[in-house]
């Protein structure tokens, strides 16, 4: 989805948009550049790639989402099902190491401070809107979540840009050939994809008992 196109929560990127996204450089925790398209390729033959775009690095809601993701989809389970999962944020790469340590996040994390990847993949909404639904991953009330975000700033101890506080993200699943098969773009700040939907789209067992 281009910036001028109507926002869609679930429309797959067009071939042109996908190619543009592939060429976007993102940074690892050391500042090294990799092309975003490399994250679309599974590590194993016949596998699947999942890319989760979070909001800014201080967002307590995104931290809750990654914590639940880490708990329900540990690396051992992902390896068993030939799934590669990467995380992309819109803040400075200098915050990645402290962010990963703060959450004990087992997934590789990258920075797209330019937000070009968000734009070309259709995550064009910028909002503080919370929406009307409390998601499964929200651990605390919103007051506590705000304080968690503030506390994260001091715990991470980095005088670096955490990212655009109004940017929202989404989740994308790619086939063994690197083609998008499913996506979910956030419409508000509490709208990360339900884990059951993400599991089904990526070929994982349901994360919760019926």
N, CA and C of each residue as an Amber inpcrd file, in Angstrom:
protein
   630
   0.8500000  -1.2030000   0.0000000   0.0000000   0.0000000   0.0000000
   0.8800000   1.2460000   0.0000000   0.6840000   2.1040000  -0.9400000
   1.4430000   3.3380000  -0.9720000   0.8080000   4.3700000  -0.0540000
   1.5660000   5.4410000   0.2160000   1.0660000   6.4640000   1.1410000
  -0.1980000   7.1250000   0.6160000  -0.3620000   7.1500000  -0.7080000
  -1.5350000   7.8080000  -1.2820000  -2.7270000   6.8740000  -1.4300000
  -2.5350000   5.5850000  -1.2200000  -3.6180000   4.6250000  -1.3690000
  -4.4680000   4.6150000  -0.1010000  -5.7170000   4.1510000  -0.2500000
  -6.5910000   4.0180000   0.9110000  -6.0160000   2.9560000   1.8490000
  -6.0610000   3.2480000   3.1520000  -5.5350000   2.2980000   4.1290000
  -6.3430000   1.0070000   4.1040000  -5.6520000  -0.1210000   4.1570000
  -6.2980000  -1.4250000   4.2570000  -5.6380000  -2.2130000   5.3700000
  -6.4490000  -2.8460000   6.1820000  -5.9290000  -3.6310000   7.2950000
  -5.2920000  -4.9380000   6.8290000  -5.8180000  -5.5060000   5.7340000
  -5.4110000  -6.8680000   5.3760000  -4.9500000  -7.0590000   3.9320000
  -5.0080000  -6.0280000   3.0840000  -4.6190000  -6.1950000   1.6810000
  -3.1310000  -6.5060000   1.5700000  -2.7860000  -7.5440000   0.8120000
  -1.3870000  -7.8980000   0.6370000  -0.6770000  -6.8310000  -0.1970000
   0.6090000  -6.6120000   0.0610000   1.3560000  -5.6640000  -0.7710000
   1.3490000  -6.1050000  -2.2310000   1.2830000  -5.1440000  -3.1360000
   1.3710000  -5.4460000  -4.5600000   2.8120000  -5.8280000  -4.8870000
   3.0490000  -6.4410000  -6.0420000   4.4380000  -6.7540000  -6.4300000
   5.3410000  -5.5320000  -6.4260000   4.8150000  -4.3880000  -6.8540000
   5.6210000  -3.1710000  -6.8760000   5.9510000  -2.6980000  -5.4570000
   4.9600000  -2.7560000  -4.5830000   5.1860000  -2.3550000  -3.1920000
   6.1510000  -3.3110000  -2.5050000   6.0140000  -4.5920000  -2.7880000
   6.8940000  -5.5820000  -2.1820000   8.3360000  -5.3640000  -2.6190000
   8.5390000  -5.0860000  -3.9080000   9.8890000  -4.8510000  -4.4030000
  10.4930000  -3.6080000  -3.7680000   9.6740000  -2.5560000  -3.6110000
  10.1660000  -1.3420000  -2.9470000  10.5430000  -1.6410000  -1.4970000
   9.7290000  -2.4490000  -0.8310000  10.0080000  -2.8050000   0.5600000
  11.2950000  -3.6100000   0.6730000  11.5260000  -4.4950000  -0.2720000
  12.7280000  -5.3290000  -0.2470000  14.0030000  -4.4920000  -0.2500000
  13.9510000  -3.3240000  -0.8620000  15.1430000  -2.4950000  -1.0180000
  15.3730000  -1.5310000   0.1470000  14.4660000  -1.5070000   1.1100000
  14.6150000  -0.5910000   2.2500000  15.7170000  -1.0960000   3.1840000
  16.7160000  -0.2740000   3.4850000  17.7410000  -0.6990000   4.4410000
  17.2520000  -0.5450000   5.8800000  17.5140000  -1.5470000   6.6920000
  17.2510000  -1.4750000   8.1280000  18.5650000  -1.7630000   8.8470000
  18.6190000  -1.3990000  10.1190000  19.8640000  -1.5530000  10.8770000
  19.7330000  -2.6150000  11.9630000  20.8060000  -3.3680000  12.1620000
  20.8540000  -4.2820000  13.2930000  21.3610000  -3.5210000  14.5160000
  21.5790000  -4.2280000  15.6150000  21.9130000  -3.5660000  16.8730000
  23.2880000  -2.9040000  16.8640000  24.1170000  -3.2560000  15.9020000
  25.4540000  -2.6660000  15.8070000  25.5180000  -1.5650000  14.7510000
  24.3940000  -1.2890000  14.1200000  24.3620000  -0.2710000  13.0940000
  24.6090000  -0.7950000  11.7020000  24.8160000  -2.1090000  11.5800000
  25.0160000  -2.7030000  10.2730000  23.7350000  -2.6790000   9.4580000
  23.8630000  -2.4340000   8.1510000  22.6990000  -2.3570000   7.2790000
  22.4000000  -3.7060000   6.6340000  21.1350000  -4.0620000   6.6290000
  20.6480000  -5.2040000   5.8540000  19.4170000  -4.7360000   5.0970000
  19.1250000  -5.3690000   3.9870000  17.9120000  -5.0270000   3.2570000
  16.7180000  -5.6980000   3.9190000  15.6230000  -4.9680000   4.0100000
  14.4190000  -5.5200000   4.6260000  14.0080000  -6.8220000   3.9440000
  14.2150000  -6.9000000   2.6340000  13.8190000  -8.1010000   1.9070000
  14.4780000  -9.3680000   2.4130000  15.6350000  -9.2360000   3.0500000
  16.2900000 -10.4330000   3.5880000  15.4950000 -11.0420000   4.7330000
  14.6490000 -10.2290000   5.3840000  13.8230000 -10.7360000   6.4840000
  12.5930000 -11.4750000   5.9580000  12.3030000 -11.3110000   4.6670000
  11.1530000 -11.9860000   4.0750000  11.4750000 -13.4290000   3.6900000
  12.7610000 -13.7970000   3.7390000  13.1890000 -15.1220000   3.3010000
  13.3190000 -16.0500000   4.5010000  12.6570000 -17.2140000   4.4760000
  12.7930000 -18.1720000   5.5800000  14.2220000 -18.6880000   5.6860000
  14.6120000 -19.1150000   6.8770000  15.9430000 -19.6720000   7.0890000
  16.0650000 -21.0930000   6.5530000  14.9340000 -21.8210000   6.4950000
  14.9610000 -23.2230000   6.1150000  14.1330000 -23.4530000   4.8530000
  14.5310000 -24.4390000   4.0660000  13.7920000 -24.7950000   2.8570000
  12.3700000 -25.1990000   3.2370000  11.4140000 -24.6330000   2.5200000
  10.0140000 -24.9390000   2.8140000   9.4750000 -24.2380000   4.0360000
  10.2220000 -23.2580000   4.5430000   9.8040000 -22.5740000   5.7600000
   8.9690000 -21.3390000   5.5060000   8.7530000 -20.5890000   6.5800000
   7.9330000 -19.3880000   6.5730000   8.6770000 -18.2820000   7.3050000
   8.4900000 -17.0460000   6.8520000   9.0740000 -15.8970000   7.5420000
   7.9570000 -15.0140000   8.0820000   8.1160000 -14.5470000   9.2960000
   7.1680000 -13.6430000   9.9440000   7.9270000 -12.3800000  10.3480000
   7.3850000 -11.2260000   9.9920000   7.9970000  -9.9570000  10.3950000
   6.9610000  -9.1530000  11.1790000   7.3150000  -8.8100000  12.4050000
   6.4390000  -8.0370000  13.2840000   6.9700000  -6.6050000  13.3630000
   6.1610000  -5.6480000  12.9520000   6.5150000  -4.2340000  13.0460000
   5.8780000  -3.6640000  14.3000000   6.7100000  -3.2010000  15.2200000
   6.2110000  -2.6220000  16.4620000   6.1390000  -1.1020000  16.3350000
   5.6600000  -0.4490000  17.3580000   5.6410000   1.0150000  17.4160000
   7.0160000   1.4850000  17.9170000   7.0690000   2.5200000  18.7140000
   8.3470000   3.0090000  19.2340000   8.8710000   2.0690000  20.3150000
  10.1550000   2.1430000  20.5900000  10.7930000   1.2110000  21.5180000
  10.3480000   1.3830000  22.9720000   9.6880000   2.4850000  23.3060000
   9.2120000   2.6750000  24.6750000   7.7540000   2.2860000  24.8610000
   7.0900000   1.8240000  23.8030000   5.6690000   1.4880000  23.8980000
   5.4580000   0.2750000  24.8060000   4.7680000   0.4870000  25.9300000
   4.5010000  -0.6100000  26.8570000   3.5980000  -1.6720000  26.2720000
   2.6900000  -1.2800000  25.3730000   1.7790000  -2.2440000  24.7470000
   2.5380000  -3.1800000  23.8140000   3.4510000  -2.6170000  23.0250000
   4.2650000  -3.4730000  22.1500000   5.1710000  -4.3780000  22.9750000
   5.6480000  -3.8730000  24.1040000   6.4660000  -4.7160000  24.9800000
   5.6420000  -5.8840000  25.5130000   4.4000000  -5.6210000  25.8820000
   3.5180000  -6.7020000  26.3310000   3.2960000  -7.7190000  25.2100000
   3.1310000  -7.2210000  23.9860000   2.8890000  -8.1140000  22.8490000
   4.0960000  -9.0110000  22.6010000   5.2860000  -8.4350000  22.6080000
   6.4810000  -9.2400000  22.3740000   6.7290000 -10.2160000  23.5160000
   6.3800000  -9.8240000  24.7330000   6.5350000 -10.7350000  25.8740000
   5.6280000 -11.9540000  25.7260000   4.3800000 -11.7290000  25.3100000
   3.4750000 -12.8490000  25.0990000   3.9220000 -13.6850000  23.8980000
   4.3690000 -13.0110000  22.8450000   4.8670000 -13.7120000  21.6670000
   6.0350000 -14.6290000  22.0520000   6.9590000 -14.0970000  22.8500000
   8.1160000 -14.8760000  23.2740000   7.7150000 -16.0910000  24.0940000
   6.6650000 -15.9060000  24.9200000   6.2000000 -16.9940000  25.7790000
   5.4880000 -18.0860000  24.9880000   4.6360000 -17.6810000  24.0460000
   3.8230000 -18.6440000  23.3030000   4.5460000 -19.2320000  22.0960000
   5.4560000 -18.4540000  21.5170000   6.1700000 -18.8900000  20.3060000
   7.6790000 -18.8480000  20.5560000   8.2020000 -19.7090000  21.4430000
   9.6420000 -19.6940000  21.7190000  10.4320000 -20.1600000  20.4950000
  11.7300000 -19.8220000  20.4360000  12.5450000 -20.2160000  19.2820000
  12.5170000 -21.7110000  18.9860000  12.4070000 -22.5400000  20.0150000
  12.3720000 -23.9940000  19.7910000  11.1410000 -24.3950000  18.9800000
  10.0020000 -23.7660000  19.2620000   8.7740000 -24.0590000  18.5190000
   8.8800000 -23.5370000  17.0870000   9.4360000 -22.3350000  16.9380000
   9.5880000 -21.7700000  15.6010000  10.5060000 -22.6450000  14.7490000
  11.5930000 -23.1070000  15.3310000  12.5250000 -23.9540000  14.5850000
  11.8530000 -25.2600000  14.1610000  11.0630000 -25.8140000  15.0610000
  10.3510000 -27.0600000  14.7650000   9.4450000 -26.9060000  13.5490000
   8.8450000 -25.7310000  13.4000000   7.9130000 -25.4900000  12.2960000
   8.5480000 -24.6830000  11.1560000   9.8660000 -24.5510000  11.1750000
  10.6180000 -23.8760000  10.1100000  10.1640000 -22.4350000   9.9050000
  10.0180000 -21.7280000  11.0250000   9.5470000 -20.3440000  10.9790000
  10.6440000 -19.4120000  11.4800000  10.9080000 -18.3890000  10.6950000
  11.8360000 -17.3310000  11.0750000  11.0200000 -16.1140000  11.4680000
  11.2320000 -15.5810000  12.6560000  10.4830000 -14.4180000  13.1380000
  11.4430000 -13.2740000  13.4290000  11.1760000 -12.1180000  12.8310000
  11.9930000 -10.9290000  13.0490000  11.1070000  -9.7820000  13.5160000
  11.7130000  -8.8470000  14.2250000  11.0030000  -7.6790000  14.7550000
  11.6530000  -6.4230000  14.1930000  10.8270000  -5.4700000  13.7670000
  11.3280000  -4.1860000  13.2610000  10.6660000  -3.0620000  14.0450000
  11.4700000  -2.1290000  14.5520000  10.9550000  -0.9450000  15.2270000
  11.3460000   0.3050000  14.4690000  10.8020000   1.4580000  14.8870000
  11.0690000   2.6970000  14.1490000  11.9600000   3.6430000  14.9210000
  12.6750000   3.1440000  15.9370000  13.5820000   3.9790000  16.7060000
  15.0270000   3.7740000  16.2990000  15.9230000   4.4170000  17.0280000
  17.3580000   4.3520000  16.7720000  17.8820000   2.9460000  17.0780000
  18.7640000   2.4450000  16.2130000  19.3300000   1.1010000  16.4240000
  20.1110000   1.0070000  17.7310000  20.5670000   2.1560000  18.2620000
  21.3350000   2.1360000  19.5130000  20.4880000   1.6640000  20.6940000
  19.1770000   1.6280000  20.5370000  18.3080000   1.1690000  21.6210000
  18.0170000  -0.3330000  21.5450000  18.4270000  -0.9940000  20.4760000
  18.0180000  -2.3840000  20.2630000  18.5410000  -3.3150000  21.3540000
  19.8260000  -3.2250000  21.6830000  20.3900000  -4.1440000  22.6750000
  19.6990000  -4.0090000  24.0260000  19.5090000  -2.7640000  24.4840000
  18.8660000  -2.5690000  25.7870000  17.4030000  -2.9740000  25.7330000
  16.7680000  -2.7650000  24.5870000  15.3650000  -3.1790000  24.4190000
  15.2560000  -4.6990000  24.5000000  16.1320000  -5.3870000  23.8010000
  16.1120000  -6.8560000  23.8210000  16.3760000  -7.3780000  25.2290000
  17.3620000  -6.7790000  25.9080000  17.6860000  -7.2220000  27.2670000
  16.5320000  -6.9340000  28.2240000  15.8990000  -5.7830000  28.0710000
  14.7890000  -5.3900000  28.9400000  13.6400000  -6.3920000  28.8620000
  13.4000000  -6.9300000  27.6580000  12.2840000  -7.8580000  27.4500000
  12.7160000  -9.3250000  27.4420000  14.0180000  -9.5750000  27.4810000
  14.5380000 -10.9340000  27.2650000  13.9610000 -11.4940000  25.9600000
  13.9400000 -10.6520000  24.9300000  13.3440000 -11.0180000  23.6470000
  14.2910000 -11.9320000  22.8720000  13.8240000 -13.1000000  22.4400000
  14.7050000 -14.0620000  21.7670000  14.8190000 -13.8640000  20.2540000
  14.1050000 -12.8700000  19.7160000  14.0710000 -12.6910000  18.2660000
  15.0420000 -11.5980000  17.8250000  15.5520000 -11.6850000  16.6040000
  16.3730000 -10.5860000  16.0830000  15.5260000  -9.3310000  15.8930000
  16.0840000  -8.1880000  16.2520000  15.3770000  -6.9180000  16.1950000
  16.1550000  -5.9560000  15.3030000  15.4320000  -5.2230000  14.4880000
  16.0370000  -4.2720000  13.5560000  15.3690000  -2.9110000  13.6970000
  16.0570000  -1.8950000  13.1930000  15.5570000  -0.5240000  13.2670000
  15.3280000   0.0430000  11.8760000  14.1640000   0.6620000  11.6880000
  13.8490000   1.4110000  10.4720000  13.4790000   2.8260000  10.8990000
  14.4950000   3.5830000  11.2880000  14.2380000   4.9290000  11.8170000
  13.6390000   5.8440000  10.7590000  13.8950000   5.5520000   9.4920000
  13.3290000   6.3540000   8.4090000  11.8330000   6.1150000   8.2420000
  11.3350000   4.9940000   8.7400000   9.9440000   4.5440000   8.6130000
   9.5420000   4.2810000   7.1580000  10.5330000   4.1430000   6.2870000
  10.2350000   3.8830000   4.8800000   9.5380000   2.5430000   4.7140000
   9.9640000   1.5240000   5.4580000   9.3320000   0.2080000   5.3520000
   7.8640000   0.2730000   5.7580000   7.5620000   1.0270000   6.8140000
   6.1830000   1.1810000   7.2600000   5.3450000   1.8010000   6.1470000
   5.9240000   2.8120000   5.4930000   5.1940000   3.5230000   4.4480000
   4.8900000   2.6250000   3.2580000   5.9310000   1.9570000   2.7350000
   5.7250000   1.1960000   1.4980000   4.8950000  -0.0590000   1.7280000
   4.8470000  -0.5460000   2.9540000   4.0200000  -1.7200000   3.2530000
   2.6330000  -1.3420000   3.7730000   2.2820000  -0.0630000   3.6830000
   0.9140000   0.3540000   3.9690000   0.5840000   0.6510000   5.4060000
   1.5870000   0.6870000   6.2840000   1.3290000   1.0310000   7.6860000
   1.4260000   2.5490000   7.8230000   0.4770000   3.2180000   7.2080000
   0.5400000   4.6680000   7.0410000  -0.2150000   5.4550000   8.1100000
  -0.9070000   4.7700000   8.9850000  -1.6560000   5.4800000  10.0250000
  -0.7170000   5.9420000  11.1280000  -0.9910000   7.1500000  11.6450000
  -0.3030000   7.6860000  12.8150000  -1.3820000   8.1470000  13.7810000
  -1.3750000   7.5820000  14.9740000  -2.4680000   7.8710000  15.8940000
  -2.0690000   7.5480000  17.3280000  -2.7760000   8.1730000  18.2750000
  -2.7000000   7.8010000  19.6860000  -3.9580000   7.0430000  20.1200000
  -4.8670000   6.8130000  19.1880000  -6.1390000   6.1610000  19.4900000
  -5.9000000   4.7690000  20.0640000  -6.5460000   4.4710000  21.1910000
  -6.4080000   3.1650000  21.8450000  -7.3640000   2.1240000  21.2950000
  -8.4000000   2.5470000  20.5700000  -9.4140000   1.5970000  20.1570000
 -10.3270000   1.2410000  21.3180000 -11.3190000   0.4110000  21.0480000
 -12.3280000   0.0760000  22.0600000 -12.1070000  -1.2790000  22.7170000
 -11.1480000  -2.0680000  22.2080000 -10.9680000  -3.4340000  22.6870000
  -9.6610000  -3.5860000  23.4460000  -9.7330000  -4.1930000  24.6360000
  -8.5270000  -4.5170000  25.3820000  -7.9700000  -5.8380000  24.8580000
  -6.7650000  -5.8460000  24.3090000  -6.2340000  -7.0750000  23.6980000
  -5.7820000  -8.1030000  24.7180000  -5.6460000  -9.3160000  24.2500000
  -5.2370000 -10.4250000  25.1080000  -3.8610000 -10.2140000  25.7190000
  -3.0170000  -9.4590000  25.0320000  -1.6340000  -9.3150000  25.4790000
  -1.4250000  -8.1690000  26.4600000  -2.4130000  -7.3060000  26.6450000
  -2.2420000  -6.1770000  27.5530000  -2.2370000  -6.6720000  28.9890000
  -1.1180000  -6.5020000  29.6690000  -0.9410000  -7.0670000  31.0050000
  -1.5540000  -6.2050000  32.0980000  -1.5860000  -4.8850000  31.8680000
  -1.9720000  -3.9570000  32.9260000  -2.9990000  -2.9700000  32.4020000
  -3.5460000  -2.1800000  33.3100000  -4.3990000  -1.0800000  32.9000000
  -3.5830000  -0.0240000  32.1800000  -4.2390000   0.8910000  31.4660000
  -3.5150000   1.8590000  30.6610000  -2.6520000   2.7900000  31.5120000
  -3.0970000   3.0930000  32.7320000  -2.2800000   3.9400000  33.5950000
  -0.9490000   3.2820000  33.9040000  -1.0000000   1.9980000  34.2460000
   0.2280000   1.2590000  34.5340000   1.0880000   1.1020000  33.2830000
   0.4230000   0.9430000  32.1260000   1.1630000   0.7930000  30.8760000
   1.9440000   2.0610000  30.5590000   1.3260000   3.2180000  30.8160000
   2.0230000   4.4880000  30.5890000   3.2580000   4.5800000  31.4790000
   3.1000000   4.1870000  32.7390000   4.2510000   4.2330000  33.6460000
   5.3190000   3.2330000  33.2370000   4.9010000   2.0940000  32.6810000
   5.8660000   1.1260000  32.1540000   6.6840000   1.7460000  31.0330000
   6.0130000   2.4800000  30.1550000   6.7030000   3.1440000  29.0510000
   7.7080000   4.1640000  29.5810000   7.2960000   4.9430000  30.5840000
   8.1920000   5.9410000  31.1650000   9.3680000   5.2450000  31.8480000
   9.0650000   4.1710000  32.5900000  10.1250000   3.4290000  33.2660000
  11.1190000   2.8170000  32.2940000  10.6300000   2.4100000  31.1280000
  11.5100000   1.8140000  30.1260000  12.5860000   2.7830000  29.6760000
  12.2200000   4.0590000  29.6210000  13.1820000   5.0740000  29.1810000
  14.3960000   5.0770000  30.1070000  14.1620000   4.9950000  31.4200000
  15.2670000   5.0400000  32.3690000  16.0100000   3.6980000  32.4210000
  15.2740000   2.5940000  32.2880000  15.9240000   1.2860000  32.3270000
  16.8330000   1.0640000  31.1280000  16.3960000   1.5420000  29.9620000
  17.2100000   1.3520000  28.7630000  18.4120000   2.2880000  28.7530000
  18.2900000   3.4280000  29.4110000  19.4410000   4.2850000  29.6150000
  20.1140000   4.7850000  28.3580000  19.3620000   5.0260000  27.3080000
  19.9530000   5.4910000  26.0630000  19.3980000   6.8600000  25.6890000
  20.2900000   7.7830000  25.4090000  19.8540000   9.0830000  24.9080000
  19.7590000   8.9800000  23.3930000  18.7750000   8.2310000  22.9490000
  18.5800000   7.9770000  21.5260000  17.0950000   8.0850000  21.2150000
  16.7920000   8.2180000  19.9460000  15.4110000   8.3650000  19.5110000
  14.6720000   7.0290000  19.6350000  13.6270000   6.9340000  20.4930000
  12.8960000   5.6790000  20.6220000  11.9570000   5.4080000  19.4550000
  11.6940000   6.4450000  18.6350000  10.7930000   6.2780000  17.4960000
   9.5860000   7.1900000  17.5830000   8.8150000   7.2150000  16.5160000
   7.6220000   8.0500000  16.3930000   6.5120000   7.4960000  17.2850000
   6.0870000   8.2750000  18.2650000   5.0940000   7.7940000  19.2330000
   3.7070000   7.6090000  18.6320000   3.4670000   8.1680000  17.4480000
   2.1610000   8.0010000  16.7980000   2.1760000   6.9030000  15.7270000
   3.3590000   6.3610000  15.4400000   3.4440000   5.3170000  14.4110000
   2.8330000   4.0170000  14.9300000   2.0700000   3.3590000  14.0820000
   1.5830000   2.0270000  14.4350000   2.1010000   1.0250000  13.4100000
   2.0770000  -0.2450000  13.7680000   2.7660000  -1.2520000  12.9720000
   1.8680000  -2.3250000  12.3940000   2.3470000  -3.5590000  12.4510000
   1.5830000  -4.6550000  11.8860000   2.4110000  -5.9260000  11.8020000
   1.8190000  -6.9700000  11.2280000   2.4610000  -8.2720000  11.1270000
   2.3050000  -8.8120000   9.7080000   3.3790000  -9.4190000   9.1770000
   3.3820000  -9.9400000   7.8190000   3.9480000 -11.3520000   7.8230000
   3.3350000 -12.2190000   7.0240000   3.7930000 -13.6060000   6.8830000
   4.1810000 -13.8300000   5.4240000   5.3290000 -14.4930000   5.2170000
   5.8480000 -14.7370000   3.8770000   6.0690000 -16.2330000   3.6580000
   5.8020000 -16.6650000   2.4460000   5.9520000 -18.0790000   2.0850000
   7.4200000 -18.4390000   1.8970000   7.6760000 -19.7020000   1.5720000
   9.0330000 -20.1840000   1.3740000   9.7210000 -19.4790000   0.2050000
   8.9310000 -18.9060000  -0.7080000   9.4960000 -18.1770000  -1.8440000
   9.6150000 -16.6840000  -1.5730000   9.3160000 -16.2540000  -0.3360000
   9.4280000 -14.8550000   0.0270000   8.2560000 -13.9970000  -0.3950000
   7.1330000 -14.6300000  -0.7330000   5.9430000 -13.8920000  -1.1490000
   4.9850000 -13.7200000   0.0350000   4.3390000 -12.5600000   0.1540000
   3.4250000 -12.3500000   1.2740000   2.1720000 -13.2070000   1.1400000
   1.7910000 -13.8510000   2.2150000   0.5930000 -14.6900000   2.2180000
  -0.4790000 -14.1770000   3.1740000  -0.0960000 -13.2820000   4.0820000
  -1.0550000 -12.7850000   5.0860000  -0.4550000 -11.5370000   5.7090000
  -1.3200000 -10.5800000   6.0340000  -0.8310000  -9.4180000   6.7730000
  -1.9440000  -8.8250000   7.6250000  -1.5260000  -8.0870000   8.6170000
  -2.4470000  -7.4210000   9.5430000  -1.8070000  -6.0880000   9.9040000
  -2.4320000  -5.0040000   9.4800000  -1.9370000  -3.6770000   9.8250000
  -2.7520000  -3.1200000  10.9860000  -2.0690000  -2.5500000  11.9490000
  -2.7390000  -1.9980000  13.1120000  -3.5720000  -0.7820000  12.7320000
  -4.7140000  -0.6410000  13.3870000  -5.5600000   0.5400000  13.2030000
  -5.5180000   1.4640000  14.4180000  -5.0360000   0.9670000  15.5420000
  -4.8640000   1.7810000  16.7330000  -3.6950000   1.2280000  17.5320000
  -3.3840000   1.8320000  18.6490000  -2.1680000   1.4780000  19.3800000
  -2.2610000   0.1490000  20.1270000  -3.4570000  -0.4480000  20.1910000
  -3.6300000  -1.7460000  20.8690000  -4.0810000  -2.8210000  19.8890000
  -3.6900000  -2.6960000  18.6390000  -4.2670000  -3.5290000  17.5950000
  -3.2590000  -4.4750000  16.9460000  -2.2730000  -4.9520000  17.6920000
  -1.4350000  -6.0150000  17.1480000  -2.3090000  -7.2460000  16.8690000
  -1.8990000  -8.0620000  15.9230000  -2.6900000  -9.2270000  15.5310000
  -2.8840000 -10.1870000  16.6960000  -4.0990000 -10.7080000  16.8920000
  -4.2970000 -11.7620000  17.8860000  -3.3390000 -12.9210000  17.6080000
  -2.7720000 -13.4880000  18.6690000  -1.7870000 -14.5490000  18.4790000
  -2.3760000 -15.7640000  17.7790000  -3.6440000 -16.0420000  18.0190000
  -4.2720000 -17.1890000  17.3490000  -4.2950000 -16.9720000  15.8300000
  -4.5900000 -15.7420000  15.3980000  -4.6110000 -15.4450000  13.9620000
  -3.2100000 -15.5390000  13.3640000  -2.2260000 -15.0110000  14.0830000
  -0.8540000 -15.0620000  13.6010000  -0.3550000 -16.5040000  13.5280000
  -0.7270000 -17.3040000  14.5170000  -0.3390000 -18.7120000  14.5130000
  -0.9290000 -19.4410000  13.3160000  -2.2040000 -19.2410000  13.0750000
  -2.8630000 -19.9010000  11.9590000  -2.2350000 -19.4850000  10.6320000
  -1.9330000 -18.2090000  10.4890000  -1.3820000 -17.7090000   9.2330000
   0.0290000 -18.2280000   8.9720000   0.7820000 -18.4740000  10.0390000
   2.1750000 -18.8850000   9.8740000   2.3960000 -20.3870000  10.0090000
   1.3300000 -21.1290000  10.3280000   1.4440000 -22.5790000  10.4160000
   1.8440000 -23.1040000  11.7810000   1.5760000 -22.3240000  12.8210000
   1.8640000 -22.7530000  14.1870000   0.6040000 -23.3020000  14.8480000
   0.7710000 -24.1710000  15.8470000  -0.4080000 -24.6360000  16.5930000
  -1.0270000 -23.4920000  17.3730000  -2.3330000 -23.5590000  17.6800000
  -2.9790000 -22.4840000  18.4510000  -2.2600000 -22.2420000  19.7640000
  -2.0150000 -20.9760000  20.1210000  -1.2590000 -20.6790000  21.3270000
  -2.0610000 -20.7890000  22.6100000  -3.3860000 -20.8850000  22.4940000
  -4.2340000 -20.9420000  23.6880000  -5.1540000 -22.1380000  23.6080000
  -5.4780000 -22.6880000  24.7470000  -6.4350000 -23.8020000  24.7730000
  -7.8280000 -23.2790000  24.4750000  -8.6790000 -24.0950000  23.8290000
 -10.0620000 -23.6630000  23.5310000 -10.7930000 -23.3140000  24.8040000
